[in-house]
Amino acid sequence: MNQTTDTSAVSLLACEDGFDPIEDRLRANIRSTIETVFNEELNSWHCQLIFTRPNEA
């Protein structure tokens, strides 16, 4: 999850008539927020697996 997602598909839309930079920025912000929440939840779950004793599960 340390790889940067390729956003070249979004950049290709910059040449089209329907390109909206505000929408592009909003999509990037929402995607970043979702990725952050997902990574935090995944990290929390992983820590629970590591620190939970087998007889407590």
C-alpha atoms as an extended CHARMM CRD file, in Angstrom:
* protein
*
        57  EXT
         1         1  MET       CA              0.0000000000        0.0000000000        0.0000000000  PROA      1               0.0000000000
         2         2  ASN       CA              3.0100000000        2.2770000000       -0.2760000000  PROA      2               0.0000000000
         3         3  GLN       CA              2.6690000000        2.6840000000       -4.0270000000  PROA      3               0.0000000000
         4         4  THR       CA              1.2290000000        5.8470000000       -5.5030000000  PROA      4               0.0000000000
         5         5  THR       CA             -1.8170000000        5.2060000000       -7.6640000000  PROA      5               0.0000000000
         6         6  ASP       CA             -1.3560000000        6.1600000000      -11.2990000000  PROA      6               0.0000000000
         7         7  THR       CA             -3.6290000000        9.1130000000      -12.0510000000  PROA      7               0.0000000000
         8         8  SER       CA             -2.7810000000        9.4280000000      -15.7340000000  PROA      8               0.0000000000
         9         9  ALA       CA             -6.3850000000        8.5840000000      -16.6970000000  PROA      9               0.0000000000
        10        10  VAL       CA             -7.5850000000       11.6870000000      -14.8560000000  PROA      10              0.0000000000
        11        11  SER       CA             -4.9100000000       13.8200000000      -16.5000000000  PROA      11              0.0000000000
        12        12  LEU       CA             -6.0450000000       12.7010000000      -19.9480000000  PROA      12              0.0000000000
        13        13  LEU       CA             -9.3830000000       14.3740000000      -19.3480000000  PROA      13              0.0000000000
        14        14  ALA       CA             -7.6700000000       17.7750000000      -19.1290000000  PROA      14              0.0000000000
        15        15  CYS       CA             -7.7320000000       18.0710000000      -22.9350000000  PROA      15              0.0000000000
        16        16  GLU       CA            -11.4490000000       17.3590000000      -23.1970000000  PROA      16              0.0000000000
        17        17  ASP       CA            -14.1860000000       19.9960000000      -23.2000000000  PROA      17              0.0000000000
        18        18  GLY       CA            -15.9300000000       18.5130000000      -20.1530000000  PROA      18              0.0000000000
        19        19  PHE       CA            -12.9000000000       18.7210000000      -17.8580000000  PROA      19              0.0000000000
        20        20  ASP       CA            -13.6810000000       20.2760000000      -14.4900000000  PROA      20              0.0000000000
        21        21  PRO       CA            -10.6390000000       20.9780000000      -12.2760000000  PROA      21              0.0000000000
        22        22  ILE       CA            -12.8440000000       21.3870000000       -9.1880000000  PROA      22              0.0000000000
        23        23  GLU       CA            -14.3760000000       17.9490000000       -9.7180000000  PROA      23              0.0000000000
        24        24  ASP       CA            -10.9230000000       16.4900000000      -10.3350000000  PROA      24              0.0000000000
        25        25  ARG       CA             -9.6220000000       17.9620000000       -7.0680000000  PROA      25              0.0000000000
        26        26  LEU       CA            -12.7160000000       16.8070000000       -5.1750000000  PROA      26              0.0000000000
        27        27  ARG       CA            -12.3190000000       13.2590000000       -6.4780000000  PROA      27              0.0000000000
        28        28  ALA       CA             -8.6530000000       13.2380000000       -5.4460000000  PROA      28              0.0000000000
        29        29  ASN       CA             -9.5180000000       14.4770000000       -1.9370000000  PROA      29              0.0000000000
        30        30  ILE       CA            -12.2830000000       11.9110000000       -1.4910000000  PROA      30              0.0000000000
        31        31  ARG       CA            -10.0450000000        9.1100000000       -2.7430000000  PROA      31              0.0000000000
        32        32  SER       CA             -7.2940000000       10.1750000000       -0.3480000000  PROA      32              0.0000000000
        33        33  THR       CA             -9.7490000000       10.2370000000        2.5610000000  PROA      33              0.0000000000
        34        34  ILE       CA            -11.0960000000        6.7740000000        1.7440000000  PROA      34              0.0000000000
        35        35  GLU       CA             -7.5720000000        5.3550000000        1.4040000000  PROA      35              0.0000000000
        36        36  THR       CA             -6.5690000000        6.8760000000        4.7580000000  PROA      36              0.0000000000
        37        37  VAL       CA             -9.6050000000        5.4510000000        6.5570000000  PROA      37              0.0000000000
        38        38  PHE       CA             -9.0640000000        2.0500000000        4.9420000000  PROA      38              0.0000000000
        39        39  ASN       CA             -5.3900000000        1.9790000000        5.9080000000  PROA      39              0.0000000000
        40        40  GLU       CA             -6.1670000000        2.9790000000        9.5040000000  PROA      40              0.0000000000
        41        41  GLU       CA             -8.8170000000        0.2650000000        9.8090000000  PROA      41              0.0000000000
        42        42  LEU       CA             -6.5040000000       -2.3130000000        8.2590000000  PROA      42              0.0000000000
        43        43  ASN       CA             -3.6970000000       -1.3450000000       10.6140000000  PROA      43              0.0000000000
        44        44  SER       CA             -6.0390000000       -1.5530000000       13.6130000000  PROA      44              0.0000000000
        45        45  TRP       CA             -7.2390000000       -5.0120000000       12.5650000000  PROA      45              0.0000000000
        46        46  HSD       CA             -3.6680000000       -6.1760000000       12.0040000000  PROA      46              0.0000000000
        47        47  CYS       CA             -2.6070000000       -4.9550000000       15.4590000000  PROA      47              0.0000000000
        48        48  GLN       CA             -5.5230000000       -6.8230000000       17.0230000000  PROA      48              0.0000000000
        49        49  LEU       CA             -4.3510000000      -10.0230000000       15.3500000000  PROA      49              0.0000000000
        50        50  ILE       CA             -0.8110000000       -9.5480000000       16.6050000000  PROA      50              0.0000000000
        51        51  PHE       CA             -1.6270000000       -8.6400000000       20.2010000000  PROA      51              0.0000000000
        52        52  THR       CA             -4.6230000000      -10.9200000000       20.8380000000  PROA      52              0.0000000000
        53        53  ARG       CA             -3.8160000000      -14.0910000000       22.7080000000  PROA      53              0.0000000000
        54        54  PRO       CA             -5.0360000000      -17.3000000000       21.0310000000  PROA      54              0.0000000000
        55        55  ASN       CA             -7.2380000000      -18.3080000000       23.9930000000  PROA      55              0.0000000000
        56        56  GLU       CA             -8.9400000000      -14.8650000000       24.0470000000  PROA      56              0.0000000000
        57        57  ALA       CA            -10.1270000000      -14.9920000000       20.4600000000  PROA      57              0.0000000000
